[in-house]
Amino acid sequence: MKDVVEYLVRYLVDRPEAVRVQVRRGKEGTVYLVEVAPEDKGRLIGKGGRVIESLRTVVRAYAKRKVGVEVR
């Protein structure tokens, strides 16, 4: 699953070599912490958070369980 998140994020940003994904597991499920270059943060979040919400929707559908995606 981490590979899927990393692949999707790398496709969305200008500097794919700066993408890092960490996995945190908690009581409420798995959370993928995505770290990108500072200039790519706005591109990943998108206008009004549309891009990150779309990414979360795709990841949740693929995982078929409760997961989260957070940007650092």
Predicted model as a PDB file, atoms N, CA, C, CB and O in Angstrom, pLDDT in the B-factor column:
MODEL        1                                                                  
ATOM      1  N   MET A   1       0.808  -1.181   0.000  1.00 91.00           N  
ATOM      2  CA  MET A   1       0.000   0.000   0.000  1.00 91.00           C  
ATOM      3  C   MET A   1       0.866   1.267   0.000  1.00 91.00           C  
ATOM      4  CB  MET A   1      -0.927  -0.014   1.192  1.00 91.00           C  
ATOM      5  O   MET A   1       0.542   2.263  -0.645  1.00 91.00           O  
ATOM      6  N   LYS A   2       1.956   1.196   0.731  1.00 94.00           N  
ATOM      7  CA  LYS A   2       2.882   2.333   0.768  1.00 94.00           C  
ATOM      8  C   LYS A   2       3.379   2.652  -0.640  1.00 94.00           C  
ATOM      9  CB  LYS A   2       4.079   2.037   1.708  1.00 94.00           C  
ATOM     10  O   LYS A   2       3.534   3.819  -0.998  1.00 94.00           O  
ATOM     11  N   ASP A   3       3.626   1.625  -1.426  1.00 94.00           N  
ATOM     12  CA  ASP A   3       4.102   1.811  -2.799  1.00 94.00           C  
ATOM     13  C   ASP A   3       3.074   2.538  -3.655  1.00 94.00           C  
ATOM     14  CB  ASP A   3       4.439   0.464  -3.428  1.00 94.00           C  
ATOM     15  O   ASP A   3       3.432   3.367  -4.492  1.00 94.00           O  
ATOM     16  N   VAL A   4       1.807   2.231  -3.448  1.00 94.00           N  
ATOM     17  CA  VAL A   4       0.735   2.887  -4.205  1.00 94.00           C  
ATOM     18  C   VAL A   4       0.682   4.368  -3.871  1.00 94.00           C  
ATOM     19  CB  VAL A   4      -0.626   2.226  -3.912  1.00 94.00           C  
ATOM     20  O   VAL A   4       0.576   5.206  -4.766  1.00 94.00           O  
ATOM     21  N   VAL A   5       0.754   4.694  -2.586  1.00 96.00           N  
ATOM     22  CA  VAL A   5       0.729   6.105  -2.154  1.00 96.00           C  
ATOM     23  C   VAL A   5       1.926   6.838  -2.738  1.00 96.00           C  
ATOM     24  CB  VAL A   5       0.732   6.218  -0.599  1.00 96.00           C  
ATOM     25  O   VAL A   5       1.781   7.935  -3.276  1.00 96.00           O  
ATOM     26  N   GLU A   6       3.094   6.246  -2.638  1.00 96.00           N  
ATOM     27  CA  GLU A   6       4.310   6.872  -3.159  1.00 96.00           C  
ATOM     28  C   GLU A   6       4.226   7.081  -4.673  1.00 96.00           C  
ATOM     29  CB  GLU A   6       5.535   6.017  -2.815  1.00 96.00           C  
ATOM     30  O   GLU A   6       4.614   8.136  -5.176  1.00 96.00           O  
ATOM     31  N   TYR A   7       3.731   6.099  -5.385  1.00 96.00           N  
ATOM     32  CA  TYR A   7       3.589   6.202  -6.837  1.00 96.00           C  
ATOM     33  C   TYR A   7       2.659   7.356  -7.216  1.00 96.00           C  
ATOM     34  CB  TYR A   7       3.058   4.882  -7.416  1.00 96.00           C  
ATOM     35  O   TYR A   7       2.994   8.167  -8.079  1.00 96.00           O  
ATOM     36  N   LEU A   8       1.500   7.427  -6.575  1.00 96.00           N  
ATOM     37  CA  LEU A   8       0.527   8.479  -6.887  1.00 96.00           C  
ATOM     38  C   LEU A   8       1.073   9.871  -6.576  1.00 96.00           C  
ATOM     39  CB  LEU A   8      -0.765   8.247  -6.109  1.00 96.00           C  
ATOM     40  O   LEU A   8       0.895  10.801  -7.363  1.00 96.00           O  
ATOM     41  N   VAL A   9       1.731  10.013  -5.438  1.00 97.00           N  
ATOM     42  CA  VAL A   9       2.278  11.314  -5.050  1.00 97.00           C  
ATOM     43  C   VAL A   9       3.395  11.728  -5.996  1.00 97.00           C  
ATOM     44  CB  VAL A   9       2.795  11.275  -3.603  1.00 97.00           C  
ATOM     45  O   VAL A   9       3.456  12.891  -6.394  1.00 97.00           O  
ATOM     46  N   ARG A  10       4.271  10.816  -6.361  1.00 96.00           N  
ATOM     47  CA  ARG A  10       5.357  11.138  -7.289  1.00 96.00           C  
ATOM     48  C   ARG A  10       4.827  11.630  -8.638  1.00 96.00           C  
ATOM     49  CB  ARG A  10       6.249   9.914  -7.497  1.00 96.00           C  
ATOM     50  O   ARG A  10       5.445  12.475  -9.287  1.00 96.00           O  
ATOM     51  N   TYR A  11       3.701  11.104  -9.043  1.00 95.00           N  
ATOM     52  CA  TYR A  11       3.085  11.525 -10.296  1.00 95.00           C  
ATOM     53  C   TYR A  11       2.544  12.958 -10.210  1.00 95.00           C  
ATOM     54  CB  TYR A  11       1.960  10.563 -10.673  1.00 95.00           C  
ATOM     55  O   TYR A  11       2.485  13.655 -11.223  1.00 95.00           O  
ATOM     56  N   LEU A  12       2.157  13.394  -9.029  1.00 95.00           N  
ATOM     57  CA  LEU A  12       1.516  14.699  -8.849  1.00 95.00           C  
ATOM     58  C   LEU A  12       2.485  15.867  -8.643  1.00 95.00           C  
ATOM     59  CB  LEU A  12       0.596  14.630  -7.685  1.00 95.00           C  
ATOM     60  O   LEU A  12       2.105  17.014  -8.877  1.00 95.00           O  
ATOM     61  N   VAL A  13       3.707  15.612  -8.220  1.00 96.00           N  
ATOM     62  CA  VAL A  13       4.624  16.692  -7.855  1.00 96.00           C  
ATOM     63  C   VAL A  13       5.678  16.942  -8.941  1.00 96.00           C  
ATOM     64  CB  VAL A  13       5.311  16.367  -6.531  1.00 96.00           C  
ATOM     65  O   VAL A  13       5.874  16.119  -9.835  1.00 96.00           O  
ATOM     66  N   ASP A  14       6.352  18.096  -8.842  1.00 96.00           N  
ATOM     67  CA  ASP A  14       7.408  18.452  -9.787  1.00 96.00           C  
ATOM     68  C   ASP A  14       8.750  17.807  -9.431  1.00 96.00           C  
ATOM     69  CB  ASP A  14       7.564  19.962  -9.842  1.00 96.00           C  
ATOM     70  O   ASP A  14       9.565  17.533 -10.312  1.00 96.00           O  
ATOM     71  N   ARG A  15       8.973  17.566  -8.134  1.00 96.00           N  
ATOM     72  CA  ARG A  15      10.235  16.969  -7.690  1.00 96.00           C  
ATOM     73  C   ARG A  15       9.971  15.600  -7.059  1.00 96.00           C  
ATOM     74  CB  ARG A  15      10.960  17.901  -6.682  1.00 96.00           C  
ATOM     75  O   ARG A  15       9.945  15.478  -5.834  1.00 96.00           O  
ATOM     76  N   PRO A  16       9.777  14.575  -7.886  1.00 96.00           N  
ATOM     77  CA  PRO A  16       9.445  13.249  -7.345  1.00 96.00           C  
ATOM     78  C   PRO A  16      10.556  12.621  -6.507  1.00 96.00           C  
ATOM     79  CB  PRO A  16       9.104  12.322  -8.471  1.00 96.00           C  
ATOM     80  O   PRO A  16      10.291  11.748  -5.681  1.00 96.00           O  
ATOM     81  N   GLU A  17      11.785  13.053  -6.713  1.00 97.00           N  
ATOM     82  CA  GLU A  17      12.889  12.483  -5.938  1.00 97.00           C  
ATOM     83  C   GLU A  17      12.841  12.902  -4.471  1.00 97.00           C  
ATOM     84  CB  GLU A  17      14.219  12.900  -6.545  1.00 97.00           C  
ATOM     85  O   GLU A  17      13.489  12.273  -3.635  1.00 97.00           O  
ATOM     86  N   ALA A  18      12.090  13.947  -4.143  1.00 96.00           N  
ATOM     87  CA  ALA A  18      11.997  14.440  -2.769  1.00 96.00           C  
ATOM     88  C   ALA A  18      10.845  13.806  -1.987  1.00 96.00           C  
ATOM     89  CB  ALA A  18      11.833  15.943  -2.777  1.00 96.00           C  
ATOM     90  O   ALA A  18      10.648  14.134  -0.817  1.00 96.00           O  
ATOM     91  N   VAL A  19      10.095  12.918  -2.601  1.00 97.00           N  
ATOM     92  CA  VAL A  19       8.935  12.307  -1.942  1.00 97.00           C  
ATOM     93  C   VAL A  19       9.391  11.220  -0.971  1.00 97.00           C  
ATOM     94  CB  VAL A  19       7.959  11.715  -2.990  1.00 97.00           C  
ATOM     95  O   VAL A  19      10.185  10.345  -1.316  1.00 97.00           O  
ATOM     96  N   ARG A  20       8.866  11.300   0.254  1.00 97.00           N  
ATOM     97  CA  ARG A  20       9.113  10.291   1.287  1.00 97.00           C  
ATOM     98  C   ARG A  20       7.770   9.917   1.897  1.00 97.00           C  
ATOM     99  CB  ARG A  20      10.113  10.815   2.386  1.00 97.00           C  
ATOM    100  O   ARG A  20       6.947  10.790   2.174  1.00 97.00           O  
ATOM    101  N   VAL A  21       7.549   8.638   2.106  1.00 97.00           N  
ATOM    102  CA  VAL A  21       6.309   8.167   2.716  1.00 97.00           C  
ATOM    103  C   VAL A  21       6.657   7.309   3.925  1.00 97.00           C  
ATOM    104  CB  VAL A  21       5.445   7.365   1.694  1.00 97.00           C  
ATOM    105  O   VAL A  21       7.419   6.347   3.827  1.00 97.00           O  
ATOM    106  N   GLN A  22       6.080   7.677   5.071  1.00 97.00           N  
ATOM    107  CA  GLN A  22       6.249   6.900   6.296  1.00 97.00           C  
ATOM    108  C   GLN A  22       4.907   6.285   6.665  1.00 97.00           C  
ATOM    109  CB  GLN A  22       6.799   7.784   7.460  1.00 97.00           C  
ATOM    110  O   GLN A  22       3.853   6.848   6.370  1.00 97.00           O  
ATOM    111  N   VAL A  23       4.954   5.143   7.305  1.00 96.00           N  
ATOM    112  CA  VAL A  23       3.731   4.454   7.721  1.00 96.00           C  
ATOM    113  C   VAL A  23       3.636   4.478   9.237  1.00 96.00           C  
ATOM    114  CB  VAL A  23       3.702   2.992   7.194  1.00 96.00           C  
ATOM    115  O   VAL A  23       4.579   4.110   9.937  1.00 96.00           O  
ATOM    116  N   ARG A  24       2.489   4.914   9.732  1.00 95.00           N  
ATOM    117  CA  ARG A  24       2.214   4.898  11.172  1.00 95.00           C  
ATOM    118  C   ARG A  24       0.950   4.083  11.395  1.00 95.00           C  
ATOM    119  CB  ARG A  24       2.059   6.354  11.750  1.00 95.00           C  
ATOM    120  O   ARG A  24      -0.056   4.284  10.714  1.00 95.00           O  
ATOM    121  N   ARG A  25       1.006   3.176  12.337  1.00 93.00           N  
ATOM    122  CA  ARG A  25      -0.167   2.380  12.662  1.00 93.00           C  
ATOM    123  C   ARG A  25      -0.665   2.779  14.040  1.00 93.00           C  
ATOM    124  CB  ARG A  25       0.150   0.864  12.605  1.00 93.00           C  
ATOM    125  O   ARG A  25       0.111   2.909  14.987  1.00 93.00           O  
ATOM    126  N   GLY A  26      -1.966   2.969  14.132  1.00 79.00           N  
ATOM    127  CA  GLY A  26      -2.568   3.357  15.401  1.00 79.00           C  
ATOM    128  C   GLY A  26      -3.862   2.616  15.635  1.00 79.00           C  
ATOM    129  O   GLY A  26      -4.201   1.675  14.917  1.00 79.00           O  
ATOM    130  N   LYS A  27      -4.578   3.055  16.651  1.00 83.00           N  
ATOM    131  CA  LYS A  27      -5.845   2.431  17.000  1.00 83.00           C  
ATOM    132  C   LYS A  27      -6.882   2.577  15.894  1.00 83.00           C  
ATOM    133  CB  LYS A  27      -6.376   3.025  18.280  1.00 83.00           C  
ATOM    134  O   LYS A  27      -7.699   1.683  15.673  1.00 83.00           O  
ATOM    135  N   GLU A  28      -6.841   3.703  15.209  1.00 82.00           N  
ATOM    136  CA  GLU A  28      -7.848   4.009  14.197  1.00 82.00           C  
ATOM    137  C   GLU A  28      -7.470   3.549  12.795  1.00 82.00           C  
ATOM    138  CB  GLU A  28      -8.104   5.478  14.177  1.00 82.00           C  
ATOM    139  O   GLU A  28      -8.211   3.810  11.848  1.00 82.00           O  
ATOM    140  N   GLY A  29      -6.361   2.886  12.641  1.00 89.00           N  
ATOM    141  CA  GLY A  29      -5.950   2.398  11.334  1.00 89.00           C  
ATOM    142  C   GLY A  29      -4.568   2.881  10.951  1.00 89.00           C  
ATOM    143  O   GLY A  29      -3.829   3.415  11.778  1.00 89.00           O  
ATOM    144  N   THR A  30      -4.232   2.691   9.711  1.00 94.00           N  
ATOM    145  CA  THR A  30      -2.924   3.054   9.184  1.00 94.00           C  
ATOM    146  C   THR A  30      -2.969   4.470   8.627  1.00 94.00           C  
ATOM    147  CB  THR A  30      -2.473   2.057   8.098  1.00 94.00           C  
ATOM    148  O   THR A  30      -3.935   4.861   7.972  1.00 94.00           O  
ATOM    149  N   VAL A  31      -1.909   5.238   8.896  1.00 95.00           N  
ATOM    150  CA  VAL A  31      -1.783   6.595   8.369  1.00 95.00           C  
ATOM    151  C   VAL A  31      -0.477   6.674   7.585  1.00 95.00           C  
ATOM    152  CB  VAL A  31      -1.823   7.667   9.520  1.00 95.00           C  
ATOM    153  O   VAL A  31       0.581   6.280   8.077  1.00 95.00           O  
ATOM    154  N   TYR A  32      -0.566   7.189   6.363  1.00 96.00           N  
ATOM    155  CA  TYR A  32       0.611   7.381   5.530  1.00 96.00           C  
ATOM    156  C   TYR A  32       0.997   8.852   5.592  1.00 96.00           C  
ATOM    157  CB  TYR A  32       0.350   6.924   4.057  1.00 96.00           C  
ATOM    158  O   TYR A  32       0.229   9.719   5.175  1.00 96.00           O  
ATOM    159  N   LEU A  33       2.183   9.130   6.111  1.00 96.00           N  
ATOM    160  CA  LEU A  33       2.692  10.493   6.216  1.00 96.00           C  
ATOM    161  C   LEU A  33       3.549  10.782   4.989  1.00 96.00           C  
ATOM    162  CB  LEU A  33       3.509  10.694   7.534  1.00 96.00           C  
ATOM    163  O   LEU A  33       4.586  10.152   4.780  1.00 96.00           O  
ATOM    164  N   VAL A  34       3.111  11.725   4.196  1.00 97.00           N  
ATOM    165  CA  VAL A  34       3.776  12.050   2.938  1.00 97.00           C  
ATOM    166  C   VAL A  34       4.580  13.335   3.127  1.00 97.00           C  
ATOM    167  CB  VAL A  34       2.742  12.202   1.776  1.00 97.00           C  
ATOM    168  O   VAL A  34       4.050  14.363   3.549  1.00 97.00           O  
ATOM    169  N   GLU A  35       5.850  13.252   2.808  1.00 97.00           N  
ATOM    170  CA  GLU A  35       6.733  14.409   2.882  1.00 97.00           C  
ATOM    171  C   GLU A  35       7.191  14.746   1.469  1.00 97.00           C  
ATOM    172  CB  GLU A  35       7.953  14.137   3.824  1.00 97.00           C  
ATOM    173  O   GLU A  35       7.694  13.885   0.747  1.00 97.00           O  
ATOM    174  N   VAL A  36       7.014  16.013   1.080  1.00 97.00           N  
ATOM    175  CA  VAL A  36       7.399  16.466  -0.257  1.00 97.00           C  
ATOM    176  C   VAL A  36       8.244  17.722  -0.132  1.00 97.00           C  
ATOM    177  CB  VAL A  36       6.149  16.730  -1.144  1.00 97.00           C  
ATOM    178  O   VAL A  36       8.373  18.288   0.954  1.00 97.00           O  
ATOM    179  N   ALA A  37       8.814  18.150  -1.236  1.00 96.00           N  
ATOM    180  CA  ALA A  37       9.587  19.394  -1.264  1.00 96.00           C  
ATOM    181  C   ALA A  37       8.645  20.556  -0.929  1.00 96.00           C  
ATOM    182  CB  ALA A  37      10.275  19.607  -2.667  1.00 96.00           C  
ATOM    183  O   ALA A  37       7.464  20.510  -1.273  1.00 96.00           O  
ATOM    184  N   PRO A  38       9.153  21.587  -0.268  1.00 96.00           N  
ATOM    185  CA  PRO A  38       8.301  22.723   0.128  1.00 96.00           C  
ATOM    186  C   PRO A  38       7.518  23.345  -1.035  1.00 96.00           C  
ATOM    187  CB  PRO A  38       9.154  23.791   0.773  1.00 96.00           C  
ATOM    188  O   PRO A  38       6.370  23.752  -0.860  1.00 96.00           O  
ATOM    189  N   GLU A  39       8.125  23.416  -2.203  1.00 96.00           N  
ATOM    190  CA  GLU A  39       7.433  24.036  -3.342  1.00 96.00           C  
ATOM    191  C   GLU A  39       6.343  23.125  -3.927  1.00 96.00           C  
ATOM    192  CB  GLU A  39       8.445  24.392  -4.434  1.00 96.00           C  
ATOM    193  O   GLU A  39       5.509  23.585  -4.708  1.00 96.00           O  
ATOM    194  N   ASP A  40       6.345  21.855  -3.559  1.00 96.00           N  
ATOM    195  CA  ASP A  40       5.330  20.918  -4.053  1.00 96.00           C  
ATOM    196  C   ASP A  40       4.162  20.735  -3.100  1.00 96.00           C  
ATOM    197  CB  ASP A  40       5.959  19.584  -4.320  1.00 96.00           C  
ATOM    198  O   ASP A  40       3.165  20.108  -3.457  1.00 96.00           O  
ATOM    199  N   LYS A  41       4.270  21.272  -1.898  1.00 96.00           N  
ATOM    200  CA  LYS A  41       3.215  21.089  -0.907  1.00 96.00           C  
ATOM    201  C   LYS A  41       1.871  21.626  -1.388  1.00 96.00           C  
ATOM    202  CB  LYS A  41       3.602  21.766   0.389  1.00 96.00           C  
ATOM    203  O   LYS A  41       0.848  20.953  -1.261  1.00 96.00           O  
ATOM    204  N   GLY A  42       1.874  22.827  -1.933  1.00 95.00           N  
ATOM    205  CA  GLY A  42       0.640  23.424  -2.441  1.00 95.00           C  
ATOM    206  C   GLY A  42       0.054  22.641  -3.601  1.00 95.00           C  
ATOM    207  O   GLY A  42      -1.164  22.512  -3.718  1.00 95.00           O  
ATOM    208  N   ARG A  43       0.905  22.127  -4.444  1.00 94.00           N  
ATOM    209  CA  ARG A  43       0.455  21.321  -5.588  1.00 94.00           C  
ATOM    210  C   ARG A  43      -0.219  20.041  -5.102  1.00 94.00           C  
ATOM    211  CB  ARG A  43       1.646  20.979  -6.520  1.00 94.00           C  
ATOM    212  O   ARG A  43      -1.229  19.620  -5.665  1.00 94.00           O  
ATOM    213  N   LEU A  44       0.334  19.420  -4.059  1.00 95.00           N  
ATOM    214  CA  LEU A  44      -0.228  18.184  -3.536  1.00 95.00           C  
ATOM    215  C   LEU A  44      -1.551  18.424  -2.797  1.00 95.00           C  
ATOM    216  CB  LEU A  44       0.775  17.513  -2.608  1.00 95.00           C  
ATOM    217  O   LEU A  44      -2.476  17.617  -2.890  1.00 95.00           O  
ATOM    218  N   ILE A  45      -1.629  19.525  -2.073  1.00 95.00           N  
ATOM    219  CA  ILE A  45      -2.862  19.830  -1.348  1.00 95.00           C  
ATOM    220  C   ILE A  45      -3.946  20.280  -2.317  1.00 95.00           C  
ATOM    221  CB  ILE A  45      -2.614  20.913  -0.282  1.00 95.00           C  
ATOM    222  O   ILE A  45      -5.097  19.858  -2.208  1.00 95.00           O  
ATOM    223  N   GLY A  46      -3.581  21.133  -3.259  1.00 95.00           N  
ATOM    224  CA  GLY A  46      -4.534  21.583  -4.267  1.00 95.00           C  
ATOM    225  C   GLY A  46      -5.423  22.709  -3.772  1.00 95.00           C  
ATOM    226  O   GLY A  46      -5.441  23.032  -2.585  1.00 95.00           O  
ATOM    227  N   LYS A  47      -6.141  23.285  -4.679  1.00 95.00           N  
ATOM    228  CA  LYS A  47      -7.026  24.404  -4.363  1.00 95.00           C  
ATOM    229  C   LYS A  47      -8.194  23.906  -3.514  1.00 95.00           C  
ATOM    230  CB  LYS A  47      -7.543  25.086  -5.661  1.00 95.00           C  
ATOM    231  O   LYS A  47      -8.994  23.077  -3.946  1.00 95.00           O  
ATOM    232  N   GLY A  48      -8.267  24.429  -2.311  1.00 95.00           N  
ATOM    233  CA  GLY A  48      -9.331  24.011  -1.409  1.00 95.00           C  
ATOM    234  C   GLY A  48      -9.182  22.590  -0.896  1.00 95.00           C  
ATOM    235  O   GLY A  48     -10.132  22.030  -0.348  1.00 95.00           O  
ATOM    236  N   GLY A  49      -8.002  21.994  -1.064  1.00 95.00           N  
ATOM    237  CA  GLY A  49      -7.757  20.634  -0.595  1.00 95.00           C  
ATOM    238  C   GLY A  49      -8.312  19.551  -1.497  1.00 95.00           C  
ATOM    239  O   GLY A  49      -8.442  18.398  -1.087  1.00 95.00           O  
ATOM    240  N   ARG A  50      -8.639  19.920  -2.726  1.00 97.00           N  
ATOM    241  CA  ARG A  50      -9.262  18.953  -3.643  1.00 97.00           C  
ATOM    242  C   ARG A  50      -8.343  17.799  -4.031  1.00 97.00           C  
ATOM    243  CB  ARG A  50      -9.715  19.658  -4.890  1.00 97.00           C  
ATOM    244  O   ARG A  50      -8.783  16.652  -4.101  1.00 97.00           O  
ATOM    245  N   VAL A  51      -7.075  18.095  -4.283  1.00 96.00           N  
ATOM    246  CA  VAL A  51      -6.145  17.050  -4.731  1.00 96.00           C  
ATOM    247  C   VAL A  51      -5.894  16.042  -3.614  1.00 96.00           C  
ATOM    248  CB  VAL A  51      -4.809  17.672  -5.196  1.00 96.00           C  
ATOM    249  O   VAL A  51      -5.951  14.835  -3.851  1.00 96.00           O  
ATOM    250  N   ILE A  52      -5.617  16.516  -2.404  1.00 96.00           N  
ATOM    251  CA  ILE A  52      -5.328  15.593  -1.302  1.00 96.00           C  
ATOM    252  C   ILE A  52      -6.569  14.777  -0.944  1.00 96.00           C  
ATOM    253  CB  ILE A  52      -4.824  16.367  -0.063  1.00 96.00           C  
ATOM    254  O   ILE A  52      -6.450  13.604  -0.591  1.00 96.00           O  
ATOM    255  N   GLU A  53      -7.737  15.368  -1.028  1.00 96.00           N  
ATOM    256  CA  GLU A  53      -8.969  14.615  -0.760  1.00 96.00           C  
ATOM    257  C   GLU A  53      -9.190  13.534  -1.818  1.00 96.00           C  
ATOM    258  CB  GLU A  53     -10.183  15.568  -0.714  1.00 96.00           C  
ATOM    259  O   GLU A  53      -9.624  12.428  -1.497  1.00 96.00           O  
ATOM    260  N   SER A  54      -8.896  13.848  -3.058  1.00 96.00           N  
ATOM    261  CA  SER A  54      -9.007  12.845  -4.123  1.00 96.00           C  
ATOM    262  C   SER A  54      -8.014  11.711  -3.905  1.00 96.00           C  
ATOM    263  CB  SER A  54      -8.775  13.492  -5.500  1.00 96.00           C  
ATOM    264  O   SER A  54      -8.347  10.540  -4.093  1.00 96.00           O  
ATOM    265  N   LEU A  55      -6.802  12.059  -3.511  1.00 95.00           N  
ATOM    266  CA  LEU A  55      -5.784  11.050  -3.223  1.00 95.00           C  
ATOM    267  C   LEU A  55      -6.241  10.147  -2.081  1.00 95.00           C  
ATOM    268  CB  LEU A  55      -4.438  11.719  -2.873  1.00 95.00           C  
ATOM    269  O   LEU A  55      -6.102   8.926  -2.163  1.00 95.00           O  
ATOM    270  N   ARG A  56      -6.784  10.737  -1.020  1.00 94.00           N  
ATOM    271  CA  ARG A  56      -7.288   9.949   0.114  1.00 94.00           C  
ATOM    272  C   ARG A  56      -8.398   9.002  -0.327  1.00 94.00           C  
ATOM    273  CB  ARG A  56      -7.803  10.877   1.228  1.00 94.00           C  
ATOM    274  O   ARG A  56      -8.442   7.851   0.107  1.00 94.00           O  
ATOM    275  N   THR A  57      -9.292   9.480  -1.184  1.00 94.00           N  
ATOM    276  CA  THR A  57     -10.391   8.647  -1.665  1.00 94.00           C  
ATOM    277  C   THR A  57      -9.872   7.444  -2.446  1.00 94.00           C  
ATOM    278  CB  THR A  57     -11.339   9.471  -2.538  1.00 94.00           C  
ATOM    279  O   THR A  57     -10.339   6.322  -2.247  1.00 94.00           O  
ATOM    280  N   VAL A  58      -8.915   7.674  -3.326  1.00 94.00           N  
ATOM    281  CA  VAL A  58      -8.334   6.580  -4.115  1.00 94.00           C  
ATOM    282  C   VAL A  58      -7.631   5.575  -3.211  1.00 94.00           C  
ATOM    283  CB  VAL A  58      -7.346   7.132  -5.161  1.00 94.00           C  
ATOM    284  O   VAL A  58      -7.778   4.367  -3.395  1.00 94.00           O  
ATOM    285  N   VAL A  59      -6.875   6.058  -2.244  1.00 94.00           N  
ATOM    286  CA  VAL A  59      -6.134   5.170  -1.343  1.00 94.00           C  
ATOM    287  C   VAL A  59      -7.102   4.350  -0.494  1.00 94.00           C  
ATOM    288  CB  VAL A  59      -5.180   5.984  -0.436  1.00 94.00           C  
ATOM    289  O   VAL A  59      -6.895   3.151  -0.309  1.00 94.00           O  
ATOM    290  N   ARG A  60      -8.150   4.978   0.022  1.00 92.00           N  
ATOM    291  CA  ARG A  60      -9.132   4.245   0.829  1.00 92.00           C  
ATOM    292  C   ARG A  60      -9.838   3.176   0.004  1.00 92.00           C  
ATOM    293  CB  ARG A  60     -10.164   5.212   1.424  1.00 92.00           C  
ATOM    294  O   ARG A  60     -10.071   2.069   0.489  1.00 92.00           O  
ATOM    295  N   ALA A  61     -10.177   3.500  -1.232  1.00 93.00           N  
ATOM    296  CA  ALA A  61     -10.844   2.534  -2.098  1.00 93.00           C  
ATOM    297  C   ALA A  61      -9.915   1.357  -2.404  1.00 93.00           C  
ATOM    298  CB  ALA A  61     -11.303   3.209  -3.405  1.00 93.00           C  
ATOM    299  O   ALA A  61     -10.353   0.207  -2.418  1.00 93.00           O  
ATOM    300  N   TYR A  62      -8.664   1.638  -2.642  1.00 91.00           N  
ATOM    301  CA  TYR A  62      -7.697   0.583  -2.943  1.00 91.00           C  
ATOM    302  C   TYR A  62      -7.450  -0.296  -1.715  1.00 91.00           C  
ATOM    303  CB  TYR A  62      -6.372   1.194  -3.435  1.00 91.00           C  
ATOM    304  O   TYR A  62      -7.331  -1.515  -1.833  1.00 91.00           O  
ATOM    305  N   ALA A  63      -7.374   0.323  -0.546  1.00 90.00           N  
ATOM    306  CA  ALA A  63      -7.056  -0.409   0.673  1.00 90.00           C  
ATOM    307  C   ALA A  63      -8.228  -1.229   1.188  1.00 90.00           C  
ATOM    308  CB  ALA A  63      -6.606   0.546   1.739  1.00 90.00           C  
ATOM    309  O   ALA A  63      -8.025  -2.254   1.838  1.00 90.00           O  
ATOM    310  N   LYS A  64      -9.444  -0.795   0.908  1.00 86.00           N  
ATOM    311  CA  LYS A  64     -10.659  -1.467   1.382  1.00 86.00           C  
ATOM    312  C   LYS A  64     -10.723  -1.539   2.897  1.00 86.00           C  
ATOM    313  CB  LYS A  64     -10.742  -2.865   0.807  1.00 86.00           C  
ATOM    314  O   LYS A  64     -11.327  -2.454   3.456  1.00 86.00           O  
ATOM    315  N   ARG A  65     -10.102  -0.576   3.559  1.00 85.00           N  
ATOM    316  CA  ARG A  65     -10.142  -0.463   5.006  1.00 85.00           C  
ATOM    317  C   ARG A  65      -9.852   0.973   5.386  1.00 85.00           C  
ATOM    318  CB  ARG A  65      -9.135  -1.428   5.676  1.00 85.00           C  
ATOM    319  O   ARG A  65      -9.599   1.809   4.518  1.00 85.00           O  
ATOM    320  N   LYS A  66      -9.886   1.262   6.651  1.00 88.00           N  
ATOM    321  CA  LYS A  66      -9.683   2.634   7.084  1.00 88.00           C  
ATOM    322  C   LYS A  66      -8.197   2.995   7.078  1.00 88.00           C  
ATOM    323  CB  LYS A  66     -10.276   2.842   8.479  1.00 88.00           C  
ATOM    324  O   LYS A  66      -7.397   2.426   7.821  1.00 88.00           O  
ATOM    325  N   VAL A  67      -7.853   3.951   6.225  1.00 92.00           N  
ATOM    326  CA  VAL A  67      -6.487   4.465   6.148  1.00 92.00           C  
ATOM    327  C   VAL A  67      -6.561   5.984   6.021  1.00 92.00           C  
ATOM    328  CB  VAL A  67      -5.702   3.831   4.941  1.00 92.00           C  
ATOM    329  O   VAL A  67      -7.598   6.539   5.656  1.00 92.00           O  
ATOM    330  N   GLY A  68      -5.469   6.635   6.322  1.00 92.00           N  
ATOM    331  CA  GLY A  68      -5.392   8.080   6.188  1.00 92.00           C  
ATOM    332  C   GLY A  68      -4.136   8.472   5.435  1.00 92.00           C  
ATOM    333  O   GLY A  68      -3.166   7.716   5.384  1.00 92.00           O  
ATOM    334  N   VAL A  69      -4.161   9.659   4.854  1.00 93.00           N  
ATOM    335  CA  VAL A  69      -2.996  10.216   4.164  1.00 93.00           C  
ATOM    336  C   VAL A  69      -2.829  11.646   4.679  1.00 93.00           C  
ATOM    337  CB  VAL A  69      -3.167  10.176   2.578  1.00 93.00           C  
ATOM    338  O   VAL A  69      -3.743  12.463   4.568  1.00 93.00           O  
ATOM    339  N   GLU A  70      -1.673  11.939   5.235  1.00 93.00           N  
ATOM    340  CA  GLU A  70      -1.375  13.267   5.765  1.00 93.00           C  
ATOM    341  C   GLU A  70      -0.134  13.829   5.078  1.00 93.00           C  
ATOM    342  CB  GLU A  70      -1.170  13.214   7.300  1.00 93.00           C  
ATOM    343  O   GLU A  70       0.796  13.091   4.753  1.00 93.00           O  
ATOM    344  N   VAL A  71      -0.131  15.134   4.863  1.00 94.00           N  
ATOM    345  CA  VAL A  71       1.001  15.816   4.235  1.00 94.00           C  
ATOM    346  C   VAL A  71       1.819  16.506   5.298  1.00 94.00           C  
ATOM    347  CB  VAL A  71       0.527  16.830   3.173  1.00 94.00           C  
ATOM    348  O   VAL A  71       1.278  17.180   6.174  1.00 94.00           O  
ATOM    349  N   ARG A  72       3.135  16.335   5.217  1.00 88.00           N  
ATOM    350  CA  ARG A  72       4.060  16.999   6.150  1.00 88.00           C  
ATOM    351  C   ARG A  72       4.840  18.037   5.431  1.00 88.00           C  
ATOM    352  CB  ARG A  72       5.007  16.004   6.811  1.00 88.00           C  
ATOM    353  O   ARG A  72       5.674  18.711   6.035  1.00 88.00           O  
TER     354      ARG A  72                                                      
ENDMDL                                                                          
END                                                                             
